[in-house]
Amino acid sequence: MSASGVLTRAIVVVAAIGLSSCGAGGTFSCGTSNCKTATEYCRVIPSDVASEPTTYACVPLPASCGTAASCACVVGQPCGTGCKANGDELTITCVAG
């Protein structure tokens, strides 16, 4: 397999499992969607039921965040204490169950 084939396969795997990775045009991956960097965060709700999938959603940042996306500004959101930041890319993971 060529180097470009390996890279393409790696990008597909990252997108398929819902990890945040920088996308084109100021977006980042959230499951099969793309959230807008610095204006939305990715909310991940893992399933603890084998037949139910993990759910992902792009959620607008609260107005109180202003132009500074950070875990501190989303701590009051549902599951906000599960926030991880990668620059302006925020992902909040809820606890399953």
C-alpha positions as a printed Julia matrix, in Angstrom:
97×3 Matrix{Float64}:
   0.0    0.0    0.0
   1.31   3.46  -0.84
   1.95   6.13   1.79
  -1.07   8.1    0.58
  -3.24   4.97   0.88
  -2.1    4.48   4.47
  -2.85   8.13   5.28
  -6.31   7.91   3.7
  -7.07   4.74   5.64
  -5.89   6.4    8.91
  -8.14   9.43   8.34
 -11.14   7.19   7.67
 -10.48   5.22  10.87
 -10.22   8.39  12.96
 -13.48   9.73  11.5
 -15.24   6.4   11.98
 -14.49   6.24  15.7
 -15.36   9.87  16.28
 -12.07  11.28  17.44
 -11.51  14.97  17.03
  -9.17  15.84  14.2
  -8.81  19.09  12.37
 -10.82  19.27   9.19
 -10.91  21.69   6.3
 -12.53  25.09   6.65
 -12.35  25.46  10.42
 -14.13  22.25  11.34
 -13.26  19.14  13.31
 -14.65  15.63  13.35
 -17.47  14.61  15.67
 -18.59  11.1   14.83
 -19.7   11.36  11.2
 -20.31  15.13  11.42
 -18.02  18.15  11.44
 -18.34  20.77  14.16
 -17.35  24.39  13.57
 -14.11  25.22  15.35
 -14.46  27.85  18.11
 -18.28  28.08  17.76
 -19.45  24.5   18.47
 -18.38  21.63  20.65
 -18.74  17.9   20.07
 -20.93  16.09  22.63
 -20.26  12.34  22.82
 -22.71  10.08  24.61
 -21.26   6.57  24.79
 -23.71   3.7   24.82
 -23.48   1.06  27.51
 -25.87  -1.18  25.54
 -24.21  -3.37  22.92
 -27.01  -2.91  20.38
 -27.09   0.89  20.72
 -24.44   3.1   19.07
 -22.52   5.92  20.69
 -24.14   9.23  19.73
 -22.36  12.39  18.62
 -23.72  15.92  18.23
 -22.33  19.34  17.38
 -23.67  21.79  19.95
 -23.33  25.6   19.81
 -21.01  27.04  22.44
 -22.81  29.08  25.1
 -22.83  32.83  24.44
 -20.85  33.28  27.66
 -17.83  31.7   25.91
 -17.56  34.73  23.64
 -14.75  34.14  21.17
 -12.65  32.02  23.55
 -13.61  28.35  23.33
 -12.33  26.56  26.41
 -13.38  23.8   28.78
 -13.88  26.45  31.47
 -16.67  28.09  29.49
 -18.63  24.82  29.0
 -18.29  23.39  32.51
 -21.96  24.31  33.2
 -23.2   22.43  30.12
 -24.56  18.87  30.37
 -21.53  16.6   30.91
 -19.29  19.7   30.85
 -16.85  18.26  33.35
 -15.94  15.64  30.71
 -14.43  18.29  28.42
 -11.21  17.81  26.48
  -9.7   20.65  24.46
  -7.45  20.57  21.43
  -6.97  24.29  20.9
 -10.41  25.68  19.95
 -11.76  22.14  19.32
 -13.79  21.02  22.34
 -15.17  17.54  22.91
 -17.41  16.74  25.87
 -17.83  13.07  26.67
 -20.71  12.06  28.93
 -20.48   9.07  31.25
 -22.43   6.1   29.91
 -25.27   4.68  31.98
